[in-house]
């Protein structure tokens, strides 16, 4: 038999037997998939269902691995041998929130194309290691700005999220009609916007929120074939773990005619029997995961053996059939075929090589993207652009460094804010404005001493005097958390042997980093002029099997974790060598203008597994800004972080404020371009920025309609509105014209936009609508279309904005509906800065009165108090779980000449009662009462009935509950 070798495979080359039809690119895709599938044995098909798929040498099939991270550049993958993270040194673009802040889908498509090329470049060297199924983008809506993973998402708005994710995905996928450059997977399905209790908390999604909000973040990219699958999220949705959400099959796959290849999040299937306690055995959980629409198990790192064993056991127990295996295996293989793997030449993208990584063109695009993403929040009296002839000080803890994040690649190089500014103004002075301290053991007088070599040394209380090795720069990240950088070698202190209870501390970390972030400390006041040092890494004592979080000094002087509490900790005297505030004030007084660079450390201030508990800047950073402003009125503040921040004082007192995400390797150049007016800022906020923490409700509340969440429903006055961003020029809007409405309420708007200033600049033209009359609560305004346009001074352009759909979800009939109404059409530069107004009359229908005579889902209520949304069964369906005092309302019900019987499908451990009241849950007419019997199990349903009287005409119907129960469906007849 004639054979060929698969080019570039790591390890032993895999022989490709020639002549098999699945190797023939001339055959239709499905014929090739069918041919290969029928040649695979059942064990071989099962082996395809893990993240690490082994080679099948007899057919010349190489290994395949899912899950290369590529959120804002090629980031990392996991090793074959031990599952450790390996980071790529590739082009690093702004964080995802920064990408979206460009409001420029065409640019983001270019970014996606570069990331796809660089993924191919790494893949060309080791295809079994640098896999082409990319876990990006994240499209979870940024409903709550305290979400730890805010940096990973795009926007609080589904339309903007859909546009940016589609653009990024199309870039990743490439332009070929059949083949894929890479195979992007959308994260994380569904309603994943809190990290606290992230595997056990349930996101309650009433149907309108589900259909009009959360699903619409995922649908655009899937429908546009800009993504090839979804990853399930850790949380529960309406009481059911997202890992086994049947909507992955029932809904998501209906959005496209292409095959999707869906994956679980890491360890998600094990949560079903672990933290979620949803199934008794892994066999049940894994079988349910597969049947719900997940095709790949991301568990046990690189070890596929446990997954294979569990699935084989599920097959033996009849929980799965070979047909179930074939369905997922077919999905897996279809994407692998589209990636060109089984073509003799590797497909049209196989020629991309590693030398493309971080090419000059890619560097230029990184700079352009970082520049376009920057948002000018405030600019009173033309404080910006800066005049390079006027003296300048650059001040603040982020001025000399660039930070990466958990989903970032390694920076090939870094241009810091100071670097960028000095390239424009070489004589600028600077200070990081952090306290330099020494720590002296109270009982012995010995100073904590670090190493001076590049790799540092174990910290000991050994110094008799304060030299360079006894000095540390204390970076304050808020709420008492510090990182300590050694003055001797510029490295951060961290625990040396992670996972060991008596691990010492070493000054060796280039930055705070890692999953557990072992570089965090708190200096706690001991009450007698001394402090104790608490290790504040995300790792908990139980993780390393030790009880201690406080530092003590061992007999040989080594600092170790030696006490579980402050009482047993070693006391130290903190000596201030130099004051950060004092150095900042001196610098600010010595110059014409001060630029203060503050912000977050992405591994500390909100990240995966850790939500923020406050939207404020670190306390020391706020104090720094106030001190500099007092010293020099000409103060510009640059905020470099990944989320909305309550800059209320700053907005009232600082002349100019610029916001940027952590924007990658070109941050400094991009910032300097904006500050000095080489580039005219045109980034726009993709989230509402609030004035205080009190403006947002509980992070677990996902009902944006009832809780007035996001710009769509928020009734307060934001600090900065959704879509906000200023320019160095000005724009005039005129001549808004609206076409008649068409199918689904579609219409086109045109508006003339003129650059009335002296500089060329970009404007982001935003179109919002508001439906004036409706049966249902409607958003105050809703983004429907936008366009970023570039205009020279004096130039006018007609901007055309197409609105395809004005329907909303009708809970009375479970369908999308277009109501007859007038819609306000609002065009402007942000949600709060509307420049032109018009309206469009839409001819649709009037939603008829509810008919509760037919079986009605309890979850299809119009309003509620209390209640939880839960799973009707472990396979599918939804119910409402109630306790005493809870109620649900069904509005505008036509009861006709009268209804006599209430019938419901209910379940519960103990007996309960439901009252049927008209028009008010407390004082409304009592039409009847039904006793809900106990069924002994929340999934065991029975029929509950009750007699009704005096219930006729049109009313709002309330079901008011006493006791605990579940109700799935009901009717009034």
N, C-alpha and C positions, 0 to 999 in steps of 0.2 A: 504494500500500500504506500502511495506517495504521501509524504507528510511535509508540513511547513512548520516553522517555529513562530510562536507568538512573540513579537518583538517587545523587548523592554521589560518582560516579567521579572520580578525579583526572585531570587532563588533559582532552583532548577527550571529550565525552560520546559514549557508544556507543549507536547506534540499535538498538532492539529490534524487529525485525519481528514484527508480531502474527500470530496465526493458526497458528503452528507447534504441533503437539501437545505438544512438550516444554515449552511455556510454560503448559500448562493444569494447575493444581494439582489439579483434580478427577480427573485420570487417575492410575492406579496408578504408583508410583515407577518400577518397572522398565519400564513402557511408555514413560514419559517419557525414561528413560535410553536405551532402545533407539531411540527416535525421533531423539534428538540424535546418538547414535553413528553411525547410518546416514547422517546428513547431513554428517558430517565427512569430509574427504579424509584420505588416509593421512598427508600431511605435517602436517595439523592435529592428527591424533591423536598423532603423534610429539611434537609441540610440548607436549603435556600432560604429558610424562614428566619435565620438569625442574622444579626448585624455583620458578623464575620462568616462569609460563605466560603467553604473550602473548595479547592480545585477538584475537578472531576477529570483526572488524566486520561481515562479511556476515551473520552470524547474531545480531548484537547481543550477543556474549559478551565480557565485560570481562576484564581481566587478573586473574590469580590467583597468589598466592604462598603457599607453605608456610613454616612455621618461625618463627612468633612465639614467643619464649621466655616462659614463664609458670610458673616453678617454685614461687615463693612470692609471687605477685603478677605482674601484667603487667610484663615486663622490657624486652625489646628485640627489634628486628628489623633487617634490613639494607637499606641504600638501594638503589634501583633502579639508580642511575648508577654507583656504584663499590663496592658491597658493604660500605661502612663501617657500623659498628654505630650505631643510633640508639636511645637509651634513653628509655623512657616514664617520666614522672613520674606514678606511680600508687601506689595503696595498697601498701605493702611490709609483708608479714606475716613472721613468723619463718621462718628457713630451713627447708627440708623436714624436716631432722632434728628441728627444734623443733616443727613441726606434728605429727609423729608422737608427740612426747613428751607431747602432751595425752592420748593414748589415748582420743580423743573423736571418733569418726567423724561424729557428727551436727554437731559444731562445724566439722569440716574440710569437710563438705559445704557449709556456709554460706560458708566461705572460698572454696571452688571456685566457688560461685555469684557471689560478688563479683568474683573474677578474671574469670570469663566475662562478666559485665556490663561490666567496664572494658575488656576486649578488644573487646567490641561497641561501646563508646563511642568508642574510638580508630578502630575500623573504620568507623564512621559518617562520619568526616571524610575518610578516604582508604582505601577498601576494597581497592584494589590494592596498598597498601603495608603496612597493618596487617592481615595475613592472619588468618583464623579457624581455620586448622589450627595448634593450639598444641602445641609440643614440650614436653609435661609430662603426667604426672609422671615422675620417675625412680624406677624400682622395683628397680634392682639391689640385691641384698642386701648388707648391710654386714658381710660375712664377715670382713674384715680392717680393724681400726680405723685402720690407717695409710694407707688409700686416700685419695688426695688429694681425691677428690670425695665424701668421706663426708658433707659438708654437704648434698649433693643428694639423698641417699637417705633412707629412712625407718627401717629396722631390720635387724638381723641375722636376724630371724624372718620367714618367708614369710606366716604367718597375719596378723600385725600389719601387715606391708607390704601385703598384699592388702586388708585392711579399710580402711586409710587411703587407699590409692590409689583404691579403688573409691569411697570417699566424695568425695574431691577430684574425681575424674573425673565423677561424677554431678552435682556442682555445676557443673562446666565445661560439661557437655552440656545441662543444663536438664531440665525436666520434661515436655516435649512428647513424645508417643509416636512421632512421625516426624521432626520437625525438630530440628536441633541448634543450640544457642546457639553453641557452638564445637566443634571436632573435636579432642579431645586425643589425643596419640600417646605411648605408653609408651616410655621410654628405659631402657636400651639393650640390645637383645636379642642376645646372652645372656651371662651369667657374666662381666660386665665389672666388675672390682673391683681393678684395678691400673693405674697410669698409666705406670710405668716399662716401656719397650718395648711400649707399648700397642697398636701396630699389628702387632707381630711375635710377641708372646707368645701361646702357646696355653693356654687354660683347659681342663685335663683334667677331664672330667666322666664318671665312671663312671655307669652307668645309674641307680643309686639316687640319687646326688647330683643328677643331671639331673632325674629325675622328682619326687623328694620334696622338693627344695630349690629349685633355680634356676627351673624352669618354674613352680612354684607361686607365685612372686612375680608373674608376668605373667598367669596364668590367671584370677584372680578378677575383675579389672577388665574383661578382655575378655569373660568369660562373663556378667558382669552388664551388658554393653553400656554400660560406663562409660568406654570408650576406643574409638577408631575406627581403631587401627592400632598398629604398633610401629616403632621406629627400630632399624636394625641397629647393632651395636656395632663398634668398631674391631678388637677382638682376634680371634683364631682360637678356635674351639671344637673340641677334638679334632682339631686340625691343619687345619681348614678355615676360611677367613675367614668371619666372621659375616655379611659382606655377601652371601655366596652360600650361606647356611645353608638347606638345603631344608626344614627344619622350620618355617620361616615359612609355607610353603604346607601342608606335610604335617601339621603339628600345630597351629600357632596358629590357622589359619583354621577348624579343626574345633571350636574352643571356643565359637563363636557362629554363629548363622544370619544375622547381619548382615554386610554387605560391609565389609571392612577396606581401608584405604588406607595402605600401608606406605612408609616413606621410608628412604633411606640416611643415614648420618651424613656430615657435611661431608667431602668428598674421599674418602670410603670406597671408592667404585668405582675411583678412581685408585690406591689402595693395592694393588689386585689386581695391577697391573703394576709398581708402584713398590716400596715397602718389603717387600711380601709376595712379590713375584715369583711369583705364583701362575699368572698367564696371560701369554702372550707379547705379546698385543695388547689394546688397549682394546676392540676389537670383541668379542673372546672374553669379556673381563671384564664388559662391559656386558650382553651377551646372557645370561650366566650369572646376573648380578644380577637381571635381569628375570624369568628363568625360575624363580629361587629364591623369588620372591614380593615383591621390592621393586618398588614402582610409581613411585617418584620418585627422581631423581638429584640429590643435593645437591652439586653440583660447580661450579667456575668462577664462584662468586658469582652475580651477576645475569646472566651471559652464558649463554644457553641454546644458542647456536649450536654450540659444540663437542659437546654431548650429542646434538643433532639430527644432526650430521654423523656421529658415531660410530654411532648407531643406524641411520641410513640405510645406512652402510657394512656393518653387520652384516646388515641385510636383504638387501643386494645379494650378500653372500657366503653367504647361506643359513643364517646362524647364528640368525636370527630369522625368523618369519613374521608376516604381518599379523594372524593370529589371536593371536599373543603380544602384539602391540601393543594389539589390541582388549581383551584381558583386563585389562591394566593401565589402559587408558583408561577402561574401564567402572568400575573401582574408583575412579578419580579423580573421574569425573563423578557417581557415586552420592553421594559425600560432598558434593560441591559442590551437588547438588540438595538434599540434606538440610539444608544450611546456608541454604537459601531463596534462593540466588542467582538461580535462573531463574524464580522466582515474580514476578508483576507487582508485588506489594507488598513483595518481599524476604523474605517469610516472617514468622512470628510474633515474631521477635526483632529485626526491623529497626527498630523504633521506639526502641530504646535509644540514647541520645545521650551525647555526651562529658561533659555536666554531671553525670553520675552518678559520675565518677571522683573518688575521695577524698572522697566525701560524708560528712556527719557520722555516718551509720550505719556506713559503712565504717571510719572512724577508730575508732569504738567497738568494732567487731569486731576490729580490729587490736590494740587494747589488751586486750580479753578473751582473744584467742588467745595473745598474748605472756604474759599472766598464767598461763593454764592450762598453758602449756608449761614453766614454770619448775620445776626439780626441787630440792627440799631434800635434799641428800645427807647432811648431818649436823646435829644440833642438840642438843648436850649441855647439860644444866642450863638448858634454855629460854633459851639465848643469844638466840634470836629468838622472837617479834618484838622489834624495837627499841622502846625507850621514848623518845618524842620529848622527854621532860623531861631526859634524860641527854645530856651533850655528845657530839658526834660529829665524827669526821674521815673524809672520803672520800679514799682514797689509791689511786693506781695509774694505769698508762698508758692504761687504757680508761675512766677516770671521766668525761672531758670530751668524749667523741666517740662517734659511732656509725659502724660500718663497714658498707659494702655488700659484695657479692661479685660474681663474674663473671655470675651469673644473676639478679641483683637489678635491680629498677627503680630509678630515682632517687628518693631520699627526698623527699616533698613538704614535709616538715618533720622535725625530729629532736628527740626528748626524750632527752637523755643520762642516764646513771645519776646524775650530779650534779644535773641539772635536776630529775629525779624526786624525789630525796632532799630537795633544797632546797624543793620544793613542800610537803613534810611538815615539814621542819625547816630553816627559813630561816637559822639561825645556824650551820649545819654549816660547818666549815672544810675545805679540800681542798688536795691537791697531786698532780700527776701522777707525782711521784717518779721523774723521769728526769734523767739527767745533762745539764747544760748545759755545752757545751764550746766551745772555740775551736781552730782549726787554724792553726798558724804554720809557714810554709815554713822548713825548717831552715837552708838556705843563705843566705837573704836576710833572715830575720826578719819577713817580711811576712805578715799575717794573711789568711786566706781571707775574702773579703768578698762579701756577697750584696746584692740590691736591696731597697729599702724600699717600693717601690710594690706595688700589689695583684698585678700580673703579674710581679713580681720583676725580676731582671736576671741577666746572665751572671756566674758566679762567677769571681773573679780573686784572685790572691794580691797584694793591693794595700794592705791596711790597715796603718797604722802603729801603731794602738792598738786596744784591744778596746772597741767600741761595740755597739749593738744589731745592726748589720749584720754583725758578726763573730762572733755567737753562734748556736749551733745546739743544739737539743734532740735528744739521741741516743736514739731508741727502739730497744731491743734486742729482736729477735724470735726469738732463739735461734740457736745454732750459728754465732755470729759475725756474723749479718746485722743491719744497722742501717738505719733510715731517719733522715734528718736534716731536721729542721724548722727553718726560719729563724726566729729570734726577732724579726726585723725586720718580717715580714709574715705569719707563721703558716703559710707554705706550705712544701711539701717540695721538696727538691732532686731534680731529675730530668734525664735527658739531654734536650736541647732538640730536636735534629733526629734523630729516630730513623731509623736506616738509613744514617747518614753516619758514616764512620770517625773523623772529627775533630770530631764534634759536641761543643759545650761543654755545660756544666751550668747550670741555671737554677733559682732558687727560685720555682716557679710552680704546683706540683701541690697541689690541695686535699687529696688523700689519695694513698697508694700505689694504683695503679690500672693497668688495661690488661692486655693479654694477656702482654706481656713484662715488665711491672712494672719500669720504668726508674728506680725510686727506691731501689734496694737497693745497699748498700755494705758492705764489710768493712774495718775498720781493722786491718791486720796488723802485728804487732810486727816492726820491722826490726832489733832486736837491740842497738841503741845508744841506747835511750831515745827513739827516734823510731818513727813508724809510716808505712806506705805505705797508699794508699787503693786498694782493689780495687773496681771496678764489678762488682756481683753480680746485675745484672738477669738475668731468665730468658733474655733474648736472648743468643745466642752470637756470638762474633766473626764466624763465617762468615755470619751473617744479614745483617750490614751490610757484608760484603766487606772487613773490616779485621781485623788480627791482634791488636789490643790490648785488654786488660782492666784495665790499671793507669793511674792518673792521673799526668800530668806537668803541669808549668807551662810554657806556651808563652812565647815571647819577650815578648809583651805582657802577661803575667801571667795569661792565661786558663787555666783548668783544662780539660784535654782528655784523651782516651784516647790516651796516647802511648807505652805500653810493653807488650810482651807478657808481662812477668814483673816480679817484685818488684825484681830487681836494677837494672832501668832506670827504676823509678818514682821520682818526686819524694818526698823524705822530709819529713815534717811532725812537729812537736811538738804533741801533744794536751794542751791546757791545760784543766783542770777549773775551770770558773767556779763551778758549784755542784753538790753531790752529791745525786742523787735519793734515795739511801738516807738521807742525813742529814736531808733535808727531811721524809721519811716518818717517821723516828724522832721528830723534833721535834713533828710533828703528832700522832702517836700518844700521846706522853707528855702532851700538853696536854688530852686529852679522856678521857671515860669509856669510849667504845667506838670502835674503828677498823674501818672497812669498807674492805677492800682489793679493788679491781676489777682483775683480770688477765685474760689470755686471748690470743686470736690475732688476727692481721691476715689476713683471708680471701684476700687476693691474694698472701700470702707463705707462711703456715704451712699448706701442704697445699691444693691446688686442682687444677683440671683440668690434666693433663699433669705434675703434680708430686706424688708421694706423700710422706708424711712418712717420715723415717727413724728417728724417735723419738716416743714417746707422751708425753714429758716436757714440762712447761712450759719456756718460755725460762729459761735459767740465771739471768738477772737478776731475773726475776719470782719464782723460787723464793727467791732471796736476799732480795728485798724482803719476801716473806711472813714469812720467818724473822726478819728484823730488826724488823718491826712486832710480831710475836708476842712477841719478847723485850722490846720496849718497853712493850707493853700486852697483858696476858693476855686481855682482852676483845676479841678480834679475830674479825671475820667476813670470810670470803673469798668473793667472787663470781667465778666463772670463766665468762667469756663466750667460748665457742669452739664448734667444730662437730664435736667428736669426743671419744671417751674419752681421758682423761688420767691418767697415773700419779701421782695425788695421795697417795701412800703416806704421806709425812711429814706432809702437811697433815691427813690423816684421823686420824693419831695425835696431833696436837698442836694443831689449830685447833678451837675450840669449835663453830663453825657454818660450813657450806659450802653455797652455793647455786650451781647450774649453770643457765646459759641458753645457748641458741644465740644467734647474732646475730639479734636478734628484731624488727628493723624499726623503724619510726618511733616506736613507742610503747614502746620498750624501757625507758626510764627510768621512765615512769609505772608500767608493769607491775612492774618491780623494786621500786620504792618501795611499791607495794601489797602485795607479798609481804613485804618486809623489815619493814614496820610493822604487818603483820597485818590490813590492810584486806581482803586476800584470803588465804585459807588455801591454801598450796601443795599441789598434787596431781599435778604432772607426774611422769612415770615414765620411767626410762631405757629406751631401746629397743635398747641394746647392752650386752654385758658390758664392764665397766671392769676392766682387769687391773692387777696390782700392779707389773709391770715388763715391759720389752720382751721379756724372755726367755720370757714366757708365750705368745707367738704364734710360730708357725713361719714358714717362708719365705712371702713374700707371693704367690708364684706357685703355691703348693700349694692347690688348690681342693677337695681331698677332705676335707670336714668330718668324715666318719665316721672315717677312718683317722688323721687328724691332730688329733682331739679339739677341733675348732673350734666356736665359738659356745657359748652356754649349753647347747645340746642335748647336746653331747658332751664339753665341757670338764670335766676331772676335778680341776683345781686349785681353790684358794680365790680367788675374785675379790675385787678391792677393793670393787666395788659390783656386785651381781648384776643380771642382766637383770630389768627391771620394778621396780627399786628406786626408792624415793622416799618421803620422810617427810611428816608433816603436823603442824600445831599442835594437832590433837586426836587421839583414839585410837579404834580400832574393835575391836569384838569380833565374831568369826565363830562361828556355832553352827548346829546342826541341819542339817548337810549331808545331803541326800537325793538318791539316784540312781535314775533310772527304769531299767527293764530295757532292754537293748540291742535295737536294731532293725536295719534295713537298713544294711549297710556298717559296723555297729558303732555306729550313732548312738545317742545317749542325751541325756537332759536332766538337769541338776543344779540343785537349788535350795539356797540357803544363806541363813540369816538374818544380816544385817550390822547392827550397832548402833553408833551414835556414842556412845561412853562418855565423851567429854570435855566441855569447857565451850564449845566453839566449833563453829559450823556448818562443815562441810567436805565435800570430795569424797573418795571412796575408789575406787580402781581394783581391782576384784575380778578376779582372774586364775585361770583353771583350766588346770592342766597334767595330762597323763597320762603314764604309763610302762607299757609292755607288759612283763609279768614274764617270759614265756617266748616264745621265737621261734626259728625257724631262723636268723634274721639278727640282726646287731648292731642294737640299738634305741637311740634317744636316752635319755639319763638322764631327761630330761623334755622335754615338748613342749607349747608353748602351743596350746590348742585353742579357747578362748573367753575373752572378757573383757567387762567392762562398767564404765563410770565412773558412779558414783551419788552424788547429793548428799543429805546427811543433816544435819538439825538436831540439836543436843545432845539426847541421850536417844532419838532416833528410831531405830526398827528397820524395816528393809525386807527383804522376801524378794527375793533376786536370782536370776533364772532364767538359766541359761547352757546353750545348746544346742550339742552337739558332733555335727556331721553325719557324720563319717567317721573311722574308725580303721584304714583299710587302709594298706598300704605296698607298695612295688614289688617284685615277685617276679622276680628275674633268671633263675630257672630256666625260666620260661614266658613272660616278657615281658608281664606283666599286673599290675594291681592285685589284691591278695589280702587277704582278711580271715582271719587265723589265729584258731583257737580258743585263747583265753588269758584270763587275768585282767589287767585294766588297773587300775593304781593311779590314783585320781582325787585330785588334790592342788589344793586351793583356798587361795589366800592373797594376800598383798600384793606378792609378788615371787617369783622363781624360788627364792630361798633362804629366804623367810619364809612357810612354809606353815602355815596356821591350822587347816585341817580336812582330814581324810583319809578316803577311803572307797575302794571299788573297784567295778568292774563286770565281770561275766563275759560274755565275748563268744563267741558260738557261730558259728564259721566252719569252717575246714578246717585240716588239717595239710598243709603243703607236702610233697609226696611226694619221695622221693629223686630226684636228678638222673638224667635219661636222656641220656647222651652218645652214645647210638647214633644219635640224629638229629643233623642238622647244627646245630651250636651256635656262636653268635657268640663269638669269643674275648674280646670286651669284656665279656661277661656273666659274668665271673669273680666269685669271692667274696672273694679277697684277692690281693695282688700284692707284688712287690718290684721296684723299678726301673720299667721299662716306661714308654712314652709311649702316649697314645691319639691316633690319627691318622685321617686320611681314607682310606677304601678307594679311592675315586675322587674326582675333582673335582666330581662331580655329587651323590653321596650315598653312604651307607654308612660304616662305621667299622671300624677295625682296631687291632691292638695292635702297636706297634713295640718291638722288644727288642734288647738288647745282651747280651754275655756276663755270666752270673750272674743275669740277670733271671728271674723266674718268675711264673706265675699259678696260682692255686689254684681248683679247682672242688670244693666241699664236698659230702659225703654223696651220692656217686655210686653208683648201683646197677649193678654190672658183671655181675650174674647169675652164670651158670656159667662165664663167661669171655669176654673179648673178644680178638680176634686181630690186628686191624688198626687202626692210627692213620692217618687221612686228614685232610689239612689243605689249605686254600687259602692259599698263601704267595707272597711276593714279596721281592726283595732284589737288591742290586747284587752281592753276593758270597755264596759258599756259607756255610751255617750249619748248626747241629745243634740238635735238640730232644730232650731226654730226657723220657720219661713215667715219673714216679715216683709211688708210693703213700704217702700219709700224712705225708711229710716231704720238703722240697725237696733236702735234702742226704743224709740217711741213710735215706730211705725206699726201699722195694724198687724196683729199676729194672725196669720192665715192658717197656721197649723204647726204642729210639733210632731217630730218623729223620733222614736227611740232607736239608737244605733246599737245593735247587739255586738258583743265581743265575739271575735272570730279566733282569738288565740294567737294570731300571727299577722304581721302587717302586710303580708302578701296574700293572705287568704281572704277573699272578698265574699260578701254575701249581699243579698238584696234587702234594703231598708225601705219601708213604706210608711206613709202617714197620711191621714185625711186632712183635706183643706176645705175651708169655707170662707166666703166673702172675698174671694180672689178673682176679680174680673176687671176688664178694662186694661188700660196701659199704665204700667207702674215700673219702678225699679224694684227688683226682687233681691232681698238679702237672705243669705243663709247664715244664721248666727249659731255658734256652737258652744256647747258646754261639755267638758271632758276632752279626752284625747282620742283622735280617730283619723282615718284617712277616707277621703271621698274621691272617687275616680270620675264617675259620670252620674248624671241625674236627669230627671224630666219632671215636668208639671203637666198633668193631663186631667 
